Amino acid sequence: MTQFLLYIDPGTGSMLFSILIGAIATLYFLGRAAILKAKLLFGAKKDGVALTDNNFKQYVVYNEGMQYWNLFKPVCDEFEKRQLELTYYTSAEKDPVFEQGYKYVKPEFIGEGNKAFVRLNMLSAGVVLMTTPGLNVYQLKRSKRVKHYAHILHAASDATMYRLFGVDYFDSVLLTGDYQAADIRTLESQRGIATKELVTVGCPYLDTLNNKMSAIPSEENHPFTVLVSPSWGVSALLSRYGEKLLDPLVATGWRIIIRPHPQSKKSEAELLTRLESRYKDKSNVEWDYERDNIYAMKKSDIMISDFSGIIYDYTFLCDKPVMYVNADLDLRPYDAYDIDGGKNIWQFKTLREIGVELKEEEFPNIKQVIEAASDSQELARRRREAKDAAWMRRGEAGKKIVDYMTSVPLGK
């Protein structure tokens, strides 16, 4: 008898194992969703008529990660102040909401990824507020028993810097500044989709950070400090330039604070390990992984970044000069690309006005370049104008958001 031996190399075996686990997980979550739906449809009937949906929540917030607590805190505080019940679902097991002692805000950890999406996809609610984009595009679907989905922008920058169709299928988008509305309307017209309600409410996380920053004592006689705070990915500053930028910066003798993007710890761990090892003996180098960026921003005198939204946090909260390294960011996967290729969106135009470009050929002489890029009254004026455009309703965002959520007509 002929015997056949089947050999599967380790890489293929790992891939097949991942597919198998993914299929099992999908079937499990689909099964749970079917059970929940059956309970709703058949588990509470009287004389053939379904009773009131006991799972209905009037107001719901979904927080996809710890980094968004600063955004949702003013909203939760306002619901608590008004003694209105808010259901707060979170995918952050250690979300600070659990430490607040709220009476009217009801927090619940619902897991991460698909586990959370299954729960949300079967939700019965009036108004659901979230920062998560891509509703009805990826795994997160519109529940037929949710009356209104509201998306709140989590950065004071363009609403089109999401992956394709980021906010297309929401009922409303809450803006940080009026300027963000024009691009959303353009995309609606181009794509032939329903128009959303656009409401400028301000930027709640900047309100939160502004209050926190004012309580941080200033350093006395601190050394001149450069904050390097990039985005992440192949086009970002650390991935693209790494030692080529950092070596001459460290050689200046100034204090250099390097604050990688939170996603870098997950997606670029090898890069960070290499760079940390390279500068481990340099006493003027600090690595900052604090959840809040305000401590590093407060200590610094100037910031170097790329296309990261932290440029606007730094500009609006600190009113200090910024330098940026131009990156060839591929905008094709983003909504911005559908508006003249994305090159003239607000944040790129504004960056050229409020920041000083740092070119690669200038890296070897970076100390002289930074010293020459001193602040000016003109740059300060442009920063104020950008702040007024992008961060409206300052200090009032929590109130404005709850005003809007409670004004949405829910009907039957």
N, C-alpha and C positions, 0 to 999 in steps of 0.2 A: 504494500500500500504506500502510495506517495504521500508524504507529509508536507504541508505548507506552513511556513513560519511567517507571521505578519510582523514586520518591524516598523515601528513609528518613532521617528526621531524626537528628541526632547522638545524642540520648538513646536513641532506639529502637535505633539501630545498635549502640551500646555494650552495651545490654541483650542483644540477640541474640548479639553476639560473646561475652559472658560465658556465656550459656547454651550456646553451641557449645563453648567451651573446657571448661566443666564437664562436658558430655556426653562429650567426648573423654577427659578425665581419668578419668571414671567407668569407661568402657569399658576403658581401659588398666589400671586397678587391678583390675577384675574379671577381666581376662584373665590378669594376673599371679597372682591368687589361684587361678584355675582350673589354671594350670600347676603351682603349688606343690602343690595338692591331688592332681593327677594323678601327680606325682612320688612323693608319699607313698604313694598307693594302689597304683601299678603299677610303681614304679621299684625296689623292693627286695623281690622275692618269690623264694621257693625252693620248688619243688614245689607251687606254688599257694598257699603260706602266706606272709603278710607277715612280714618280719623285724622285729626290734626297731626302734622308732622312734628313729633316731639324732639326731633334732632335739629330743628330749625334754629339758627343763630342770627340775630338781627345784624350785628356788626362783628366782622372777623378781620384780624390781621394775620398774615403769614410771613414769618421771618425765616429766610432760608439759611442764615448763618450769623455767627457771633458778631461779625463786622458791621451788621446793620442795626445793632441795638441802639447806637447813638441816634439813628434816624427815627426809630419807633418810640424812643423814650418820651419825647414831647407829646406824641399822640396818646400814649398810655396815660401820661400824667393828666392830660386834658379830659380823657374819659373818666378817670378817677375823680377829678375835680368836679365834674358835672354829675357824678354818681350814676353814670350810665354803664351798663354791662358791656364789656368787650371780650370776645373770645380771642385769645392770643395763641395761635399755633406756631411752634418753632421747631426747626431742625437742628438747633444748637442745644445739646443736652445740658450744657452749663450756661445757658442764656442768663444774663444778669436779671432778667425779668423775675426770676424765681426768688431773688433776694430783696425785692422791693416792698413786700408786705402789702400789696394791693388788695383791696376789698372787692372792687368792681371789675378789675381786669383779671380774667381767668386764664392763666397760662397752662399750656400742655405741650409736652414734647411728643412729636408725632413721628420721629425717626427721620432718616435722611433718604435722599434719592427716590427710588421707585416706591419705597414704603410710604414716604410722605405724599407722593403724587397720587397713589391709590386713595389715600384718605381725602385729599383735596378734590379729586375727581368725582367723588361721591358726596361732596359737601352739599348741605341744604342751608342757605344763608340769604340774607338781604344784600349787604354790601361787603365785598371782600377787597381788602387793600393789600398790595404786595409790591415789592421791588423786583420780583422775578419776572424777566421778560419771556417772550416766546410762548405766551398763552395760545393754546390750540395749534401750536406749531410742532412741538416736541412731545414729551411724555405728559406734560401738564395740559389737561383738557378743560374746557368749559363744562361745568356741571349744569345740567338742565334745571337744577333746583336752586341755582344761584341767580338772583335778580340782576346784580350789577357787579362788574369787575372794574376796580380802579387801580391803575398803575401809578406809583409815585417814583419819580426820577431820583436816583441815589447819587447824583453828582450834579454840580452846577455847571454843566457843560452840555454839549449838543445831545438832543434826544435821539439822534440818528446814529450814535456810536454803539448801537447794539448790533448783534448778529441779525441777519435778514429777518424781516417781519417781526421785530422785537416787540412793538406795541400795537400792531395792526388790529388785533382782535379783542382789545379791551374796550369797555364802554366809556371810560374816561381816562385821561392822563393828567396828573397833577404836576405842574411845572414849577421850577425854581425861579424862572424869569419869563417875561412875555415873549422874548425873542425866539424861544424854543417852539412856539406854535407854528410858525411859518413853514418850517420843513416838514412837520407832521402833516399839515394840510396839503403840501405838495405831493407827498407820498400817497395820501388818500386819493387824490385826484388821478395820479398816474396809475395806481393799482385798481381803481374802481371799487374801493371798499367803502363801507359806511363811515360817515364822519363821527368822530368822538367828541365828547365834551372836554374842552381844554380849560383848566382852571389854574391860575397862578397862585400858589399857596406859600411860596418861599422854600427854604432849604432847612428842614428840621435838624439834620445832623450838624450843619454849620452853626445853628443856634446852640446846640448842645456843646459842641467843641469850643465855641466862643466863651460860654460860661465857664467851662472847665479851665480854659487857658488863662482866663483872668485871675484864677485862684492859684496859679503856679507862680511862685516867687522868681523874680529875675536873678540871674547869676551876676554876681559882682566881680568885676575885673576878669571876666572870662576870656579865654584865648579866642582869636579869630577862628570861626568855625564854618566849615563848608559841609552842607548836608547833600549827600548823593542819594536821591530817592527816585528810582526808575520804575517803569512798568515791568512786565515780564514777557518772555517769548523771544523768538529769534531776532526780532527787529528792535528789541529793547536795549537799553544802554549797557547793562552788565553783560548780556549775552553777546552783543555785537562787538564791544570794545574791551571789556574786562580790564586786564592788567595794563593795556595800552593807555587807558585813561587814569586808572587808579595809581599806577607807579609814580607818575610825575606829581599827582596830587599829594600823595603821601610824602614825597620828597620835599614839599614846601615847608614841612614842619608844623603847619597849621593843624588844628584838630579836625579830623575827617570823620564824620558820622555817616555810615553806610546803612541805609534802611531799605532792604529789598522789599519788593511787592510780596504780600502774603502768599500769593499763588506760587511764587518762586520756591518756597520751602517744599511744595508738593511736586512741582513740575521741573525744577532746576536744582535739585538738591546736590547733585554732583558738582555743578558750577559753584555753588555757594561754599561747599566743602573745600574746593580747590582754592578759592580766593581767601577764605578765612585762614587756611593753613599758610598761605603766602605772607599774610600780614600779621600773623599771631604774635610776633615779637616786636611789632611797631606800637609803641606806647601812645602814639597820637591817633590811632585808628580805633573807632568804636563801631560795633555792630548793634543795630537797634531792631529788636523784634517785638517791641511793645504793641499791644493791641491798638492803642491810640497813638496817632502820629504827632500829637501836639507837643510832647515833651522834647522830641528831637527838633521840631520846628522852632520852639521857643528858644532853644540854646544856640541856634545857628544864625549866621549873618547873611548867608547867601545860599541858594539851592541850585543844584544841577540836576536836570531831569531829561526826559525825552518827550513822549506823548502822553504821559501819565496825568490823570485828573488831579493828582496831588498838587500840581502847579497852581491850580485855582484855589485849593484849600490854603496853600501857603501864601498866595497873593492876597486873598481876601481876609485871612485871619491875622497875618503878620505884617503885611504891607512892606515886604522886603524884596530886594531884587532877585530875579531868577535868571538862570542861564539854561539853555536847552540845546541838546545835540540833535540835529535834524536826522530823522530816521525815515527810510523808505517803507512806510507802513502800507501793506497791501490792504486796501479798503474794499476790495471786491466782495468779501463775505459780510460786509456791514451795510446797513441801510443807507449810510452816508454816500456810498458809491453811486446810488441811484439819483443823486442830486449833483449833477455836473462833475461826476467822478469824485466828489467829496473834498476836493482840494480847497474849496473856498467856504467851508463851513465855519461857523462862528469861532469855535475854539482854536482853529488853525490860524485864522486871520488875527484873532486877538493875541495869540501867543507871539506872533511876529511883532505886535505893537508893544506888548508889555514886557517881553523878554529879550535877552541878548543871546544871539546864536553863538554857540561854541563849535568851531569847525575842527575836524579831525587833525588837520595839519597844525593846529594851534596847541595840541596837547603837550608837546615837549616844552612849550613856554607858558604853561597854564598859570603859573603864579603871576607873571606880568599881565596876562590877559584878564585875570580876575581883578587885579589891582586897577587896571584901566577901565574895567566895567563898573565904575562907581555909580551910585544912584544919582538920579537927576530929578529936577522938578517936573520935567516933561514925562519921564517914566512914572513918577508918582501920580501925576494927573491921569494918565492912561489906566493905571491900576484902579483908581477910584471909579472911572467910567465903566470899566469892565465889571467891577463889583456891583455897581448900581444896576447894571443890565442883567446880571446872572443871579444875584442874590437879593431878590425883592422880598418884601414883607418880613424884614429882618426882626427876629425875636418873636414873631407871631405865627410861625408855621404850624405848631401844634394846634392852636386855636382854629386857624383857617382850615386845616385838614378835617378836624372834627365838625366844624361848621358845614363843610361840604358833605361829609359822609351822612350826617343827620338830615340833610336837606334833600337827599336823593329820593324821588318818589318811587316807592316799591310796588304799588298797586297790589293786585291779588296774585 
